[in-house]
């Protein structure tokens, strides 16, 4: 994967890349948004714990495709309030060292169930 850096625009505000180029012939996997819920239906308290579970769910799905979090080229994340930005980013930044995937983080009004505060979807390539 190649990180794209346009020197003529403002650098990223956090640990993400403006763009990632996937080489020709790479296999691409698109994941649906994952919520912070365990296999037994348990929903962890707080954004950081839910983000951990979201990324663990992402990792489990990627494993089915023979991939890991290292293959993630794009992250779209959604949180329900500004207070959830830092806990989410702390988890993301720990799990995704440089070179960083492309990433978008949005604040939304909510999800289908009110106990969820973060949802994460990714694109991976290998």
C-alpha positions as CSV (number, residue, x, y, z in Angstrom):
1,X,0.0,0.0,0.0
2,X,1.2,3.5,-0.7
3,X,0.4,6.5,1.5
4,X,-0.6,9.6,-0.4
5,X,0.7,12.9,0.8
6,X,-0.3,16.1,-0.9
7,X,2.1,18.7,0.3
8,X,-0.1,21.5,-1.0
9,X,-2.9,20.8,1.5
10,X,-3.1,20.9,5.3
11,X,-1.6,17.8,6.9
12,X,-3.9,15.4,8.7
13,X,-5.2,16.5,12.1
14,X,-4.5,13.2,13.8
15,X,-3.1,9.7,13.1
16,X,-4.6,9.0,9.7
17,X,-3.5,9.4,6.0
18,X,-5.3,11.6,3.5
19,X,-5.2,8.7,1.1
20,X,-4.0,5.1,0.5
21,X,-3.2,3.6,-2.9
22,X,-4.0,-0.1,-3.2
23,X,-1.8,-1.8,-5.8
24,X,-3.3,-3.4,-8.9
25,X,-4.4,-7.0,-8.4
26,X,-4.9,-6.6,-4.6
27,X,-7.9,-8.4,-3.1
28,X,-10.3,-5.9,-1.4
29,X,-12.7,-6.6,1.4
30,X,-15.5,-4.2,2.5
31,X,-16.9,-4.7,6.0
32,X,-20.3,-3.5,7.3
33,X,-20.3,-1.2,10.3
34,X,-19.5,-3.1,13.5
35,X,-21.0,-2.2,16.8
36,X,-19.5,-2.8,20.3
37,X,-21.3,-6.0,21.1
38,X,-19.9,-9.3,22.3
39,X,-21.0,-12.7,20.8
40,X,-23.1,-13.2,23.9
41,X,-24.9,-9.9,23.4
42,X,-23.0,-8.0,26.1
43,X,-22.5,-4.3,25.3
44,X,-19.4,-2.8,27.1
45,X,-19.8,0.5,28.9
46,X,-18.2,3.6,27.4
47,X,-16.8,4.5,24.0
48,X,-13.3,3.1,24.5
49,X,-14.5,-0.3,25.5
50,X,-17.1,-0.4,22.7
51,X,-14.4,0.7,20.2
52,X,-12.2,-2.1,21.4
53,X,-15.0,-4.6,20.8
54,X,-15.8,-3.0,17.3
55,X,-12.2,-3.5,16.2
56,X,-12.1,-7.0,17.7
57,X,-15.2,-7.8,15.6
58,X,-13.5,-6.3,12.6
59,X,-10.4,-8.4,13.2
60,X,-12.5,-11.6,13.4
61,X,-14.2,-10.8,10.1
62,X,-10.9,-10.0,8.5
63,X,-9.5,-13.3,9.8
64,X,-12.2,-15.1,7.8
65,X,-10.7,-13.4,4.7
66,X,-7.1,-14.3,5.7
67,X,-6.4,-10.7,6.7
68,X,-5.5,-8.8,9.8
69,X,-5.9,-5.2,11.0
70,X,-2.6,-4.5,9.2
71,X,-4.6,-4.8,5.9
72,X,-7.0,-2.0,6.7
73,X,-6.7,0.8,4.2
74,X,-9.8,2.8,5.2
75,X,-11.8,3.4,8.4
76,X,-15.1,5.1,8.7
77,X,-16.1,5.6,12.3
78,X,-19.2,7.2,13.8
79,X,-19.7,8.3,17.4
80,X,-22.7,9.8,19.1
81,X,-21.0,12.8,20.8
82,X,-17.9,14.9,20.8
83,X,-17.0,13.4,24.2
84,X,-16.4,10.1,22.5
85,X,-13.8,11.4,20.0
86,X,-10.7,11.0,22.3
87,X,-11.6,7.5,23.6
88,X,-12.2,6.3,20.1
89,X,-9.0,7.8,18.7
90,X,-7.0,6.4,21.6
91,X,-8.1,2.9,20.6
92,X,-7.6,3.5,16.9
93,X,-4.2,5.1,17.3
94,X,-3.0,2.1,19.4
95,X,-4.2,-0.5,16.9
96,X,-3.1,1.3,13.7
97,X,0.5,2.5,13.9
98,X,2.1,4.3,10.9
99,X,1.6,4.1,8.0
100,X,-1.9,5.1,8.9
101,X,-5.1,4.1,7.0
102,X,-7.3,6.7,5.5
103,X,-9.9,7.6,8.1
104,X,-13.1,9.5,8.6
105,X,-14.7,10.2,12.0
106,X,-18.2,11.6,12.2
107,X,-20.6,12.6,15.0
108,X,-24.1,11.2,14.5
109,X,-27.3,11.5,16.4
110,X,-27.5,7.8,17.3
111,X,-27.8,4.2,16.3
112,X,-30.6,1.7,16.1
113,X,-30.1,1.0,19.9
114,X,-29.3,3.9,22.2
115,X,-26.7,2.0,24.2
116,X,-24.3,2.0,21.3
117,X,-22.0,5.1,21.1
118,X,-19.6,4.0,18.3
119,X,-19.8,2.1,15.0
120,X,-16.8,1.3,12.8
121,X,-16.6,0.1,9.2
122,X,-13.4,-0.6,7.3
123,X,-12.0,-1.5,3.9
124,X,-9.1,-3.8,3.8
125,X,-6.8,-5.0,1.0
126,X,-4.1,-7.6,0.5
